[in-house]
Amino acid sequence: MPADLSPIDKAKFVAARRAVDFVENGMKLGLGTGSTAAWMVRCLAERVKDEGLRVVGVPTSRRTAELATELGVPITTMDEVKWLDLTIDGADEFDPNLNLIKGGGAALLQEKIVATASDRMIVIADAAKEVAQLGAFPLPVEVVPFGWQTTKALIEETLFSMDVLGRDVALRMNKSKPVKTDENNYILDLSLKRIGNPRQLALVLNQIPGVVENGLFIDICDIVVIGHGDGRVTVRDINTGKVEDASVEVAGSDNIFADLGD
Ligand code: 5RP
């Protein structure tokens, strides 16, 4: 591992490396989006190349599709496979019940479809993503562009009856233009500070016309692999209650780092 890799990147890498150990021959995989998920695609590509691992992945964004293709991980579509064995993805926050906030990379819609249609979902994250209660990270909500300001007003009104601390809603921008998702929708970021009842909020938001999906992933994640900057990983399984601590062997990963473009 290069010495100049930051502790946060080391943490993401070791989480990804450990999670890829769960992948078995013949599996159909959901491939997440984001910087941690990109490490996972690199680790997966290494196993495909070195071990001849046979897998096929459904990417959750154009970015992930491009990376997988570039590195030689076979990809397909959700419509082709319909159901998946395992999804591995990052998260913006996870709580003690492994409920998540996702969508920091604007890919929450495909991520939720893919994770929901998987036998198991593993989240890979650095330790900073762990929170006692969700909400410090602004909650992304994907909305259709048509009438988005009306949708925003309805969300703001709805938040008054919800158990949340903040109520600011902002359209996500890239310089002077609204960010567009792969489905050509917009993202509203809800600065809620603390979400008292994530399950209820997730249900209520999706009732509002114009809302396509929200970034709360409730009862979807099975396992979290938490990476630390010193190479340690913690694997927590919500179904069995098991917690395992280990260190990831990074020797022989040089080809992953050689491929690193960002
Ligand atoms: C993309 C996501 C990402 O998984 C989330 O934003 C975490 O990203 P990163 O691994 O770069 O911190 O939900 O929509």
Residues whose N, C-alpha, C, O or C-beta is under 5 A from the ligand:
A	BS01	5RP	T33 G34 S35 T36 A37 D89 G90 A91 D92 K102 G103 G104 G105 A106 A107 L108
